[in-house]
């Protein structure tokens, strides 16, 4: 065989490092693989994921259900997850001595609860396979070459150039790189933030900072799609899985509204106002001497239920027998259709996910190769694909990296 094919992986994040390892394994080491990173350290987002514990993936093993966790990309990933899904992620890490555990909500972390465990696994594997990471390498141009052995000329800051047979883009949400890709003919879906907390207009609800309402629903008024799950009350507004899902599914709607919208909150797990009213009328009949503040049905935090009563102009010591029809109506509406005003977006820890990137229609998802530029491959969040919180964005990185590696093997016919 002649000289080894040269492969450049642009980006030393989760998808870049995993892609390099997958390519090495797929080609049985018969290629020269190098990773190029514009910053001074690798795997930065992985380090802060899950509050520093690294939410590696999710314990959801049915490809169709798994794909529904992606506001953008579910159609393409439905097929992709048939080839590499969370079960395969778990097995890959287990083979390298890293055990993962599932939490009650399905999120999966290393049993050490330390992102360093995952980082060290990747770095050890890269070192073992002699795959170097070149830091502080700012890419300024990719030029496709015709009728030459190498397919690409890469130009770096400072004027240095290098030639490669294959280029893998793993740069995440990088506007400079997207501009470079536009010059190669690709179109970019304009990125907007996707995972963020909801900042509310000043309300005494924020005095309940730290409380979790376990089974809530939220939607944008008047006709937004309903999201459900636990809601965390913060000193600026709302967070937790329910709020974060809304931010992902309604990313563009919220962006276009400049994050100023009316929200409808159902605090009692999707119960309707009429069903809540019926509950209170029955309590008047069966337990007339009980106090309303006891909340026997929905097990809401007591301080939160006190707030609901205050919003409904009800005294905490009021008895069911003393509730009027109009008071029951108001209480039921505050429990099921509470209107709050969102005025800005917050941040979700130190993580940052965007909706947007390289147009999915321009990528062959059976190989992750560009339809416009042969031997150019894409993995991870550089593409217009994003998932809700819970390990789904990393799973997209792992899955697209595996498929890209298989696609590169077919291209090089090694």
C-alpha positions as CSV (number, residue, x, y, z in Angstrom):
1,X,0.0,0.0,0.0
2,X,1.1,3.6,-0.7
3,X,1.3,6.3,1.9
4,X,-1.4,6.5,4.6
5,X,-4.4,8.7,3.8
6,X,-4.3,12.0,5.8
7,X,-7.4,12.9,7.8
8,X,-8.0,16.2,9.5
9,X,-10.6,16.4,12.3
10,X,-11.4,20.0,13.0
11,X,-12.4,20.5,16.6
12,X,-11.3,18.7,19.8
13,X,-14.7,18.7,21.5
14,X,-16.7,15.5,22.3
15,X,-17.6,14.8,18.7
16,X,-14.1,15.6,17.3
17,X,-12.3,13.3,19.8
18,X,-14.8,10.5,19.5
19,X,-14.8,10.8,15.7
20,X,-11.0,10.5,15.5
21,X,-11.1,7.4,17.7
22,X,-13.9,5.8,15.6
23,X,-12.1,6.6,12.4
24,X,-8.9,5.0,13.7
25,X,-10.8,1.9,14.7
26,X,-12.8,1.7,11.5
27,X,-9.6,2.0,9.4
28,X,-7.6,-0.3,11.7
29,X,-5.0,2.3,12.1
30,X,-4.3,2.6,8.3
31,X,-4.6,6.3,8.2
32,X,-2.8,9.4,9.6
33,X,-5.4,11.2,11.8
34,X,-4.8,14.6,13.4
35,X,-7.1,16.8,15.5
36,X,-6.9,20.6,15.2
37,X,-8.4,22.8,18.0
38,X,-8.5,26.6,18.0
39,X,-8.4,26.8,21.9
40,X,-5.8,25.7,24.4
41,X,-7.6,22.7,25.8
42,X,-9.9,19.8,24.6
43,X,-13.3,18.7,25.6
44,X,-14.4,21.9,27.2
45,X,-18.1,21.4,27.0
46,X,-17.8,17.8,28.1
47,X,-16.0,19.0,31.2
48,X,-18.9,21.2,32.4
49,X,-21.7,18.9,31.3
50,X,-24.1,17.8,34.0
51,X,-22.7,20.2,36.5
52,X,-19.2,18.7,36.1
53,X,-20.4,15.1,36.2
54,X,-20.8,14.6,32.4
55,X,-24.2,13.5,31.3
56,X,-22.8,11.0,28.7
57,X,-26.1,9.7,27.3
58,X,-29.6,8.7,28.2
59,X,-31.1,5.4,29.2
60,X,-33.6,5.4,26.3
61,X,-32.9,2.4,24.0
62,X,-35.8,2.6,21.5
63,X,-34.5,4.5,18.4
64,X,-37.9,5.9,17.5
65,X,-38.6,7.3,21.0
66,X,-35.0,8.4,21.2
67,X,-35.3,10.5,18.0
68,X,-38.3,12.3,19.4
69,X,-36.0,14.0,21.9
70,X,-34.5,16.1,19.1
71,X,-36.4,19.3,18.1
72,X,-34.3,19.4,15.0
73,X,-32.9,16.2,13.3
74,X,-35.4,13.6,14.6
75,X,-36.1,12.3,11.1
76,X,-32.5,11.8,10.2
77,X,-31.5,10.4,13.6
78,X,-34.3,7.9,13.7
79,X,-32.4,5.9,11.1
80,X,-29.0,6.7,12.6
81,X,-29.9,5.3,16.0
82,X,-30.4,1.9,14.4
83,X,-26.7,1.9,13.9
84,X,-25.4,3.4,17.1
85,X,-27.5,4.2,20.1
86,X,-27.1,4.6,23.9
87,X,-26.7,0.8,24.4
88,X,-23.7,1.0,22.1
89,X,-22.3,4.1,23.9
90,X,-22.5,2.2,27.2
91,X,-20.7,-0.8,25.7
92,X,-18.0,1.4,24.2
93,X,-17.1,3.0,27.5
94,X,-17.5,-0.3,29.4
95,X,-14.9,-1.9,27.1
96,X,-12.5,0.8,28.2
97,X,-13.1,0.3,31.9
98,X,-15.6,3.2,32.3
99,X,-18.9,2.1,33.8
100,X,-22.0,4.3,33.5
101,X,-25.0,4.6,35.8
102,X,-28.6,5.7,35.2
103,X,-30.4,8.2,37.4
104,X,-34.2,8.0,38.0
105,X,-34.8,10.5,35.1
106,X,-32.8,8.3,32.7
107,X,-29.7,10.5,32.5
108,X,-26.5,8.5,32.5
109,X,-23.2,9.5,34.1
110,X,-19.9,7.8,34.9
111,X,-20.2,6.0,38.3
112,X,-17.4,8.4,39.5
113,X,-19.7,11.4,39.0
114,X,-16.7,13.1,37.5
115,X,-16.4,14.4,33.9
116,X,-12.7,13.9,34.3
117,X,-13.3,10.2,34.0
118,X,-14.7,10.6,30.5
119,X,-12.0,13.1,29.5
120,X,-9.2,10.9,30.6
121,X,-10.8,8.0,28.8
122,X,-10.7,9.9,25.5
123,X,-7.2,11.4,26.0
124,X,-5.8,8.0,27.0
125,X,-7.3,6.4,23.9
126,X,-6.0,9.2,21.6
127,X,-2.5,8.8,23.1
128,X,-2.6,5.0,22.8
129,X,-3.6,5.3,19.1
130,X,-1.0,8.1,18.5
131,X,-3.6,10.6,17.4
132,X,-2.3,14.1,18.2
133,X,-4.3,17.2,19.1
134,X,-2.8,20.5,17.8
135,X,-3.9,23.4,19.9
136,X,-4.4,27.1,19.0
137,X,-5.0,26.2,15.4
138,X,-7.5,28.7,14.1
139,X,-8.8,27.6,10.7
140,X,-9.3,30.3,8.1
141,X,-9.9,28.4,4.9
142,X,-10.8,25.1,3.3
143,X,-10.1,24.7,-0.4
144,X,-11.1,21.7,-2.3
145,X,-8.5,20.6,-4.9
146,X,-9.2,18.8,-8.1
147,X,-7.1,16.2,-9.9
148,X,-4.6,15.9,-7.1
149,X,-3.8,13.2,-4.6
150,X,-5.0,15.2,-1.6
151,X,-8.5,16.5,-1.7
152,X,-8.1,19.6,0.5
153,X,-5.8,22.5,1.3
154,X,-6.4,23.8,4.8
155,X,-5.2,27.3,5.7
156,X,-4.5,28.3,9.3
157,X,-4.0,31.6,11.1
158,X,-0.5,32.8,10.5
159,X,-0.5,31.6,6.9
160,X,0.4,27.9,7.5
161,X,-1.2,25.5,5.1
162,X,-1.5,21.7,5.0
163,X,-3.0,19.1,2.7
164,X,-5.4,16.3,3.5
165,X,-7.4,13.6,1.9
166,X,-10.4,13.8,4.2
167,X,-11.7,16.6,6.4
168,X,-14.1,16.0,9.3
169,X,-15.9,19.1,10.7
170,X,-16.5,18.8,14.5
171,X,-16.5,22.5,15.3
172,X,-19.9,22.9,17.0
173,X,-21.5,26.3,16.9
174,X,-18.6,28.3,15.4
175,X,-19.7,31.1,13.1
176,X,-16.2,31.6,11.6
177,X,-16.2,27.9,10.5
178,X,-19.8,28.2,9.1
179,X,-18.6,31.2,7.0
180,X,-15.8,29.0,5.6
181,X,-18.3,26.2,4.8
182,X,-20.6,28.7,3.0
183,X,-17.7,29.4,0.6
184,X,-17.7,25.7,-0.2
185,X,-21.4,26.0,-1.2
186,X,-23.1,25.0,2.1
187,X,-26.0,26.9,3.5
188,X,-26.2,27.6,7.2
189,X,-29.5,27.6,9.2
190,X,-29.0,30.8,11.3
191,X,-28.2,29.6,14.8
192,X,-30.3,30.7,17.8
193,X,-29.9,29.6,21.5
194,X,-31.7,26.3,22.2
195,X,-31.2,25.4,25.9
196,X,-31.7,28.2,28.4
197,X,-33.7,29.1,31.5
198,X,-36.7,31.4,31.5
199,X,-36.4,34.8,33.1
200,X,-39.7,36.1,34.4
201,X,-41.1,39.5,35.0
202,X,-40.7,40.3,38.7
203,X,-43.0,38.2,40.7
204,X,-43.0,37.0,44.3
205,X,-42.9,33.4,42.9
206,X,-39.1,33.9,42.8
207,X,-39.2,34.1,46.6
208,X,-39.6,30.3,46.4
209,X,-36.1,29.8,44.9
210,X,-35.0,26.2,45.0
211,X,-38.5,24.6,45.2
212,X,-39.3,22.0,42.6
213,X,-42.8,21.4,41.3
214,X,-42.5,17.8,40.3
215,X,-45.1,17.3,37.5
216,X,-45.8,20.6,35.6
217,X,-46.7,21.6,32.1
218,X,-45.7,24.8,30.3
219,X,-46.6,26.4,27.0
220,X,-46.3,29.7,25.2
221,X,-49.6,31.5,24.8
222,X,-51.8,31.4,22.8
223,X,-51.1,28.1,21.0
224,X,-47.6,26.8,21.9
225,X,-46.8,23.2,22.2
226,X,-47.0,21.9,25.7
227,X,-43.9,20.5,27.5
228,X,-44.0,18.6,30.8
229,X,-41.8,17.6,33.6
230,X,-40.3,19.0,36.8
231,X,-40.0,22.8,37.1
232,X,-37.3,24.4,39.3
233,X,-38.1,27.9,40.6
234,X,-35.1,30.1,40.7
235,X,-34.4,33.7,41.8
236,X,-34.8,34.8,38.2
237,X,-37.6,32.6,37.0
238,X,-37.9,29.0,35.8
239,X,-35.5,26.2,35.1
240,X,-35.6,22.4,35.3
241,X,-36.4,19.8,32.6
242,X,-39.9,21.3,31.8
243,X,-38.6,24.8,31.2
244,X,-35.5,23.6,29.3
245,X,-37.7,21.5,27.0
246,X,-39.7,24.5,26.2
247,X,-36.6,26.5,25.4
248,X,-35.4,23.7,23.0
249,X,-38.7,23.1,21.1
250,X,-39.7,26.8,20.9
251,X,-36.1,28.1,20.3
252,X,-37.0,30.0,17.1
253,X,-40.4,31.2,18.4
254,X,-38.8,32.6,21.5
255,X,-35.9,34.2,19.5
256,X,-38.3,35.9,17.1
257,X,-40.3,37.2,20.1
258,X,-37.1,38.6,21.7
259,X,-37.8,36.2,24.6
260,X,-40.9,38.3,25.6
261,X,-43.9,36.0,25.7
262,X,-46.8,35.0,27.9
263,X,-46.6,31.6,29.4
264,X,-49.3,29.3,30.7
265,X,-48.3,27.0,33.7
266,X,-50.2,23.9,34.7
267,X,-48.7,22.9,38.1
268,X,-50.8,19.7,38.6
269,X,-49.6,17.3,35.9
270,X,-52.0,18.2,33.1
271,X,-55.2,18.2,35.1
272,X,-57.9,20.4,33.5
273,X,-59.5,23.3,35.3
274,X,-62.9,21.4,35.3
275,X,-61.3,18.3,36.9
276,X,-59.7,20.4,39.6
277,X,-63.0,22.1,40.3
278,X,-64.7,18.8,40.6
279,X,-62.1,17.7,43.1
280,X,-62.7,20.7,45.3
281,X,-66.5,20.4,45.1
282,X,-66.2,16.7,46.2
283,X,-63.9,17.8,49.1
284,X,-66.6,20.2,50.2
285,X,-69.0,17.3,50.5
286,X,-66.7,14.6,51.9
287,X,-64.2,16.5,54.1
288,X,-65.9,19.9,54.8
289,X,-63.9,20.6,58.0
290,X,-60.4,20.0,56.4
291,X,-58.3,23.0,55.6
292,X,-57.6,23.8,52.0
293,X,-53.9,24.3,52.7
294,X,-53.4,20.5,53.2
295,X,-53.3,19.9,49.4
296,X,-53.9,16.1,49.7
297,X,-54.2,15.4,45.9
298,X,-51.1,16.8,44.1
299,X,-48.4,16.7,46.8
300,X,-47.1,20.2,45.8
301,X,-44.5,21.7,48.1
302,X,-46.3,23.4,51.0
303,X,-44.6,26.8,50.5
304,X,-45.6,26.6,46.8
305,X,-49.2,25.8,47.6
306,X,-49.3,28.7,50.1
307,X,-48.2,30.9,47.2
308,X,-51.0,29.5,45.0
309,X,-53.5,30.2,47.8
310,X,-52.2,33.7,48.1
311,X,-52.5,34.2,44.3
312,X,-56.1,33.1,44.7
313,X,-56.8,35.5,47.6
314,X,-57.5,32.5,49.9
315,X,-56.5,32.3,53.6
316,X,-54.4,29.2,54.3
317,X,-56.7,28.2,57.2
318,X,-59.8,28.3,55.1
319,X,-61.9,25.2,55.2
320,X,-63.4,23.4,52.2
321,X,-66.9,24.0,53.6
322,X,-66.3,27.8,53.3
323,X,-65.1,27.8,49.7
324,X,-67.4,29.6,47.3
325,X,-68.0,28.5,43.8
326,X,-66.0,31.5,42.4
327,X,-63.1,30.8,44.8
328,X,-63.0,27.2,43.6
329,X,-62.9,28.5,40.1
330,X,-60.1,30.9,40.7
331,X,-58.0,28.4,42.6
332,X,-58.5,25.8,39.8
333,X,-57.4,28.3,37.1
334,X,-54.3,29.2,39.1
335,X,-53.4,25.6,39.5
336,X,-53.9,24.7,35.8
337,X,-53.6,27.9,33.7
338,X,-51.4,30.3,35.7
339,X,-50.2,33.1,33.4
340,X,-46.6,34.3,33.8
341,X,-44.6,36.7,31.7
342,X,-41.2,35.7,30.3
343,X,-39.0,38.8,29.7
344,X,-35.6,37.4,28.8
345,X,-33.6,34.2,28.5
346,X,-31.1,33.0,31.1
347,X,-28.3,30.5,30.9
348,X,-28.3,26.8,31.6
349,X,-25.3,26.3,33.8
350,X,-22.2,26.7,31.6
351,X,-23.6,24.7,28.8
352,X,-24.5,26.2,25.4
353,X,-26.5,24.6,22.7
354,X,-27.8,26.2,19.6
355,X,-30.6,25.4,17.1
356,X,-28.9,26.0,13.7
357,X,-25.9,25.0,11.7
358,X,-25.1,23.2,8.4
359,X,-28.4,22.5,6.6
360,X,-29.3,18.8,7.1
361,X,-30.5,18.5,3.5
362,X,-26.9,19.0,2.3
363,X,-25.6,16.0,4.3
364,X,-25.9,12.3,3.5
365,X,-26.8,10.9,6.9
366,X,-26.0,7.3,5.8
367,X,-22.3,8.4,5.8
368,X,-22.3,12.0,7.2
369,X,-20.6,13.1,4.0
370,X,-21.4,16.4,2.4
371,X,-23.6,16.1,-0.7
372,X,-21.8,19.2,-2.2
373,X,-18.2,18.6,-1.3
374,X,-16.8,15.0,-1.6
375,X,-14.7,13.8,1.3
376,X,-15.9,16.5,3.6
377,X,-17.8,15.0,6.6
378,X,-19.8,16.5,9.5
379,X,-20.4,15.3,13.1
380,X,-22.1,16.7,16.2
381,X,-23.5,20.2,16.6
382,X,-21.9,21.8,13.6
383,X,-25.0,20.4,11.9
384,X,-28.5,21.8,12.4
385,X,-29.3,19.1,14.9
386,X,-30.0,19.6,18.6
387,X,-31.6,17.6,21.5
388,X,-33.3,18.5,24.7
389,X,-31.4,18.3,27.9
390,X,-30.6,14.8,29.3
391,X,-27.6,13.5,27.4
392,X,-29.2,13.7,24.0
393,X,-26.8,16.2,22.5
394,X,-23.8,14.0,23.4
395,X,-25.5,10.9,22.0
396,X,-25.9,12.8,18.7
397,X,-22.1,13.4,18.8
398,X,-21.4,9.7,19.4
399,X,-23.8,8.5,16.8
400,X,-22.8,10.8,13.9
401,X,-19.1,10.2,14.7
402,X,-19.6,6.4,14.3
403,X,-21.5,6.8,11.0
404,X,-18.9,9.3,9.7
405,X,-16.1,6.8,10.5
406,X,-18.0,4.1,8.6
407,X,-18.6,6.5,5.7
408,X,-14.9,7.4,5.5
409,X,-13.9,3.7,5.4
410,X,-16.2,3.2,2.4
411,X,-14.8,6.3,0.7
412,X,-11.1,5.2,1.1
413,X,-11.8,1.5,0.4
414,X,-9.1,0.4,2.9
